[in-house]
Amino acid sequence: MLFNVSDSPPAELQSFAQADSLVEYELRSFSISEQQISRSFVEVDSTFSRKIYHIDLPAGFSKTQLHAELNRRFHSLGISTPARVSFPDRQMRIHLEYKGTIFRTLDLHTDPDLVYNRDRASIIVAIDDFQDDEMLNTLSTFGEPIPIVLPVNHPMEANELQKSLAGRYERILFWLRNDADEDLMQQNPGVALRRLQQFENVLPNAHLLLVGSDNSPESRNMAAQTDLTFIDARKALYLHEKLGKASFLEELNKLKSDQSYSLAIITGNETTLRWLGEKLPELNKAGVELIPPPKINF
């Protein structure tokens, strides 16, 4: 069941061709190829034929999400999108109805021979003010496995932060930083190693961020001297508000297929989380599945 509430009157549909363009735009945004689509017509009367889109989809594809996006797209034009699901095959038929007339139909079929390719990627949000409940609530509303990473200089600080966040946000990582807010493992390996050894005693189940590069393996070698769990962020994409909205959103496209990044670290604030919230539906439509960042033990 889909509901839309709007204070403004709906715009007018200019033509059925306009609706066809919007349908095909949404199908492309879901990475549905032209080879998966066929079209036919049903004569309604002597002056009007209804176009039917026959769409083959792989198992695992969310037909309800496609329905929701079509509903969102067409609601502002005064077009309703009633749908019916047949059982047990769970095929879906979506109608586009305008002023009491069904003028387009989308028949969604599951084709077991099609492979549903999902691109798995991870997002981490770096925050300094863990007391900002609004930011934590925003992250929770995304419904995605997005951890926060907190900068710490000592495991006792990490232990207190973890206690403070208990029951408020459970996905927590720690990033060893110095007083100048630089990565401690790269800037002062001797102190960093002592801190990691202290982590083993104070907070052995903590997950820590591992940054740097493959060309400078010091951090990796240091991590290998402990039994701690790390998140490998040496090839992460770093995003922040100073990029500007357009560049920020474009950079997130690098998490899509055939791109070189599978992990993005975002400097979190009200602005970047708003941008992220706008982008997540598009990434999901494009086949990006967010997963917890992979853990490694050396």
C-alpha positions as CSV (number, residue, x, y, z in Angstrom):
1,M,0.0,0.0,0.0
2,L,1.5,3.4,-1.1
3,F,0.4,6.7,0.3
4,N,1.4,10.2,-0.9
5,V,0.6,13.5,0.8
6,S,1.2,16.8,-0.9
7,D,0.2,20.4,-0.1
8,S,0.5,21.4,-3.7
9,P,-1.9,20.5,-6.5
10,P,-0.6,17.9,-9.0
11,A,0.9,19.0,-12.3
12,E,-0.8,18.1,-15.5
13,L,0.4,15.2,-17.6
14,Q,1.4,16.7,-21.0
15,S,1.2,13.5,-23.0
16,F,1.4,9.7,-22.8
17,A,4.8,10.0,-24.4
18,Q,5.9,12.0,-21.4
19,A,4.8,9.1,-19.2
20,D,6.7,6.6,-21.4
21,S,9.9,8.7,-21.0
22,L,9.5,8.7,-17.2
23,V,8.9,4.9,-17.2
24,E,12.0,4.2,-19.3
25,Y,14.1,6.6,-17.2
26,E,13.2,4.7,-14.0
27,L,13.9,1.3,-15.7
28,R,17.3,2.5,-16.7
29,S,18.0,3.8,-13.2
30,F,17.4,0.3,-11.9
31,S,19.9,-1.0,-14.5
32,I,17.1,-2.8,-16.4
33,S,18.5,-3.3,-19.9
34,E,16.5,-2.9,-23.1
35,Q,17.0,-6.7,-23.7
36,Q,14.8,-7.3,-20.6
37,I,11.9,-5.3,-22.0
38,S,9.3,-6.0,-24.6
39,R,6.2,-4.1,-25.5
40,S,2.8,-4.9,-26.8
41,F,-0.5,-3.1,-27.2
42,V,-4.1,-3.9,-26.2
43,E,-6.8,-2.1,-28.1
44,V,-9.2,-0.5,-25.7
45,D,-11.5,1.0,-28.3
46,S,-11.3,2.4,-31.8
47,T,-9.4,5.5,-30.7
48,F,-7.1,4.2,-28.0
49,S,-4.6,1.3,-27.4
50,R,-2.9,0.7,-24.1
51,K,0.8,0.0,-24.1
52,I,2.0,-2.9,-22.0
53,Y,5.6,-3.2,-20.9
54,H,6.7,-6.8,-20.3
55,I,9.8,-6.7,-18.1
56,D,11.9,-9.7,-17.1
57,L,13.7,-9.4,-13.8
58,P,16.2,-11.6,-12.0
59,A,15.3,-13.4,-8.7
60,G,16.0,-11.2,-5.8
61,F,15.1,-7.9,-7.6
62,S,12.8,-5.8,-5.5
63,K,9.6,-5.3,-7.5
64,T,8.1,-3.4,-4.6
65,Q,10.9,-0.9,-4.7
66,L,10.4,-0.3,-8.4
67,H,6.7,0.1,-7.7
68,A,7.5,2.7,-5.0
69,E,9.8,4.7,-7.2
70,L,7.2,4.7,-10.0
71,N,4.6,5.9,-7.6
72,R,6.8,8.6,-6.3
73,R,7.7,9.7,-9.9
74,F,4.1,9.8,-11.1
75,H,2.2,11.1,-8.1
76,S,3.1,14.7,-8.8
77,L,1.5,14.3,-12.2
78,G,-1.8,13.1,-10.8
79,I,-1.2,9.5,-12.0
80,S,-1.9,6.7,-9.6
81,T,-0.1,3.4,-9.8
82,P,-2.4,0.6,-8.5
83,A,-0.7,-2.8,-8.5
84,R,-1.5,-6.5,-8.1
85,V,0.7,-9.3,-7.1
86,S,-0.1,-12.9,-8.2
87,F,0.7,-15.9,-6.0
88,P,2.6,-18.2,-5.8
89,D,4.8,-16.9,-8.6
90,R,4.8,-13.3,-7.1
91,Q,4.6,-11.7,-10.5
92,M,3.5,-8.0,-10.3
93,R,1.3,-6.0,-12.6
94,I,1.5,-2.2,-12.2
95,H,-1.0,0.1,-13.9
96,L,-0.6,3.8,-14.6
97,E,-4.0,5.4,-14.2
98,Y,-4.9,9.0,-15.2
99,K,-8.3,10.6,-14.7
100,G,-9.9,7.1,-14.4
101,T,-8.2,5.6,-17.4
102,I,-5.5,3.0,-17.3
103,F,-3.2,4.0,-20.1
104,R,0.0,2.0,-19.4
105,T,0.7,-1.4,-17.7
106,L,4.0,-2.8,-16.5
107,D,4.1,-6.6,-16.2
108,L,7.0,-7.7,-14.0
109,H,8.1,-11.3,-14.5
110,T,10.9,-13.2,-12.6
111,D,13.2,-14.9,-15.1
112,P,15.3,-17.6,-13.3
113,D,17.9,-17.4,-16.0
114,L,18.8,-13.8,-15.3
115,V,21.6,-13.1,-12.8
116,Y,21.0,-10.3,-10.3
117,N,24.4,-8.5,-10.0
118,R,24.7,-6.5,-6.8
119,D,27.8,-4.4,-6.1
120,R,28.7,-4.6,-2.4
121,A,30.2,-1.5,-0.8
122,S,30.6,0.0,2.6
123,I,30.2,3.5,4.1
124,I,31.7,4.7,7.3
125,V,30.8,8.1,8.9
126,A,33.5,9.8,10.9
127,I,32.2,12.1,13.6
128,D,33.8,14.1,16.4
129,D,30.7,15.0,18.4
130,F,29.3,11.6,19.5
131,Q,26.8,13.5,21.7
132,D,24.9,14.7,18.6
133,D,21.8,12.5,18.9
134,E,20.2,14.0,15.8
135,M,23.1,12.8,13.7
136,L,22.9,9.3,15.2
137,N,19.1,9.3,14.7
138,T,19.6,10.3,11.0
139,L,22.0,7.4,10.5
140,S,19.6,5.0,12.1
141,T,16.8,6.2,9.8
142,F,18.8,5.1,6.8
143,G,18.3,1.5,7.8
144,E,21.8,0.6,6.5
145,P,24.8,-1.0,8.2
146,I,26.8,2.2,8.4
147,P,29.2,2.3,11.4
148,I,30.6,5.5,12.9
149,V,34.3,5.9,13.5
150,L,35.4,8.0,16.5
151,P,38.9,9.6,16.8
152,V,40.7,8.5,20.1
153,N,44.1,8.9,21.5
154,H,44.0,6.2,24.2
155,P,42.0,3.0,24.7
156,M,40.6,4.3,28.0
157,E,39.0,7.1,26.0
158,A,37.5,4.5,23.6
159,N,36.2,2.5,26.5
160,E,34.3,5.5,27.9
161,L,32.9,6.4,24.5
162,Q,31.7,2.9,24.0
163,K,29.9,3.0,27.4
164,S,28.4,6.4,26.6
165,L,27.0,5.1,23.2
166,A,25.6,1.9,24.6
167,G,21.9,1.6,23.5
168,R,22.2,4.6,21.3
169,Y,24.3,3.3,18.4
170,E,25.9,-0.1,18.2
171,R,28.1,0.1,15.1
172,I,31.3,1.8,16.5
173,L,34.8,1.9,15.2
174,F,37.9,3.7,16.6
175,W,40.6,5.7,14.8
176,L,43.9,6.2,16.7
177,R,44.7,9.9,16.2
178,N,47.3,12.3,17.8
179,D,46.7,15.7,19.3
180,A,47.1,17.3,15.8
181,D,44.3,15.0,14.6
182,E,46.7,12.9,12.4
183,D,46.7,9.1,12.1
184,L,48.8,8.0,15.0
185,M,49.9,4.7,13.4
186,Q,51.5,6.7,10.6
187,Q,52.8,9.7,12.5
188,N,54.2,8.0,15.6
189,P,54.5,4.2,15.2
190,G,56.2,3.7,18.6
191,V,53.4,5.3,20.6
192,A,50.8,3.8,18.3
193,L,52.1,0.2,19.0
194,R,51.9,0.9,22.8
195,R,48.3,2.1,22.4
196,L,47.4,-1.0,20.4
197,Q,48.8,-3.2,23.1
198,Q,46.8,-1.3,25.6
199,F,43.7,-1.8,23.5
200,E,44.3,-5.5,23.8
201,N,44.0,-5.2,27.6
202,V,41.4,-2.6,27.9
203,L,39.1,-3.2,25.0
204,P,40.1,-6.3,23.2
205,N,36.9,-6.6,21.1
206,A,37.3,-3.1,19.7
207,H,37.4,-2.6,15.9
208,L,40.0,-0.1,14.7
209,L,40.5,1.7,11.4
210,L,43.6,0.9,9.4
211,V,44.6,3.6,7.0
212,G,47.7,4.4,5.0
213,S,48.7,2.8,1.7
214,D,50.1,-0.4,0.2
215,N,53.3,1.5,-0.5
216,S,53.8,2.2,3.2
217,P,53.2,-1.0,5.0
218,E,54.2,0.2,8.5
219,S,50.6,0.4,9.8
220,R,49.8,-3.1,8.5
221,N,53.0,-4.5,10.1
222,M,52.1,-2.8,13.4
223,A,48.6,-4.2,13.3
224,A,49.9,-7.7,12.6
225,Q,51.7,-7.6,16.0
226,T,48.3,-7.6,17.8
227,D,45.2,-9.8,18.0
228,L,42.9,-6.8,17.4
229,T,40.3,-6.6,14.7
230,F,40.8,-3.9,12.0
231,I,38.8,-2.4,9.2
232,D,41.1,-2.0,6.2
233,A,40.6,1.6,4.9
234,R,43.8,1.9,3.0
235,K,42.0,2.2,-0.3
236,A,39.0,4.1,1.0
237,L,37.3,7.1,-0.7
238,Y,37.3,10.1,1.6
239,L,34.4,12.6,1.2
240,H,33.6,15.8,3.1
241,E,31.5,18.9,2.9
242,K,34.2,21.1,1.3
243,L,33.8,19.1,-1.9
244,G,30.4,20.7,-2.5
245,K,27.2,18.9,-3.1
246,A,27.7,18.1,-6.8
247,S,31.2,16.7,-6.4
248,F,30.2,14.8,-3.2
249,L,27.3,13.1,-4.9
250,E,29.4,12.3,-8.0
251,E,32.2,10.8,-5.9
252,L,29.7,8.4,-4.4
253,N,29.1,7.0,-7.8
254,K,32.5,5.4,-7.5
255,L,30.9,2.8,-5.3
256,K,28.9,1.5,-8.3
257,S,30.0,-1.4,-10.5
258,D,33.3,-1.4,-12.3
259,Q,34.6,1.3,-10.1
260,S,37.8,1.1,-8.0
261,Y,36.3,1.9,-4.6
262,S,34.3,-0.3,-2.3
263,L,34.6,1.8,0.9
264,A,33.8,5.4,1.5
265,I,34.6,7.4,4.7
266,I,32.5,10.4,5.1
267,T,33.2,13.3,7.5
268,G,29.8,13.4,9.1
269,N,27.8,16.5,9.8
270,E,24.2,17.6,9.1
271,T,25.0,18.6,5.6
272,T,26.9,15.5,4.4
273,L,24.3,13.2,6.0
274,R,21.6,15.1,4.2
275,W,23.5,14.6,0.9
276,L,24.1,11.0,1.7
277,G,20.4,10.4,2.4
278,E,19.5,11.8,-1.0
279,K,22.0,9.6,-2.7
280,L,21.3,6.3,-1.0
281,P,18.1,5.5,-2.9
282,E,19.9,6.1,-6.2
283,L,22.8,3.8,-5.2
284,N,20.4,1.1,-4.2
285,K,18.5,1.3,-7.4
286,A,21.7,1.0,-9.3
287,G,22.4,-2.3,-7.6
288,V,24.7,-1.2,-4.8
289,E,24.2,-3.2,-1.6
290,L,25.7,-1.6,1.5
291,I,27.3,-4.1,3.8
292,P,29.3,-3.7,7.0
293,P,32.9,-2.9,6.2
294,P,34.9,-6.2,6.1
295,K,37.0,-7.0,9.1
296,I,40.5,-8.3,9.0
297,N,42.7,-10.0,11.6
298,F,46.4,-10.3,11.0
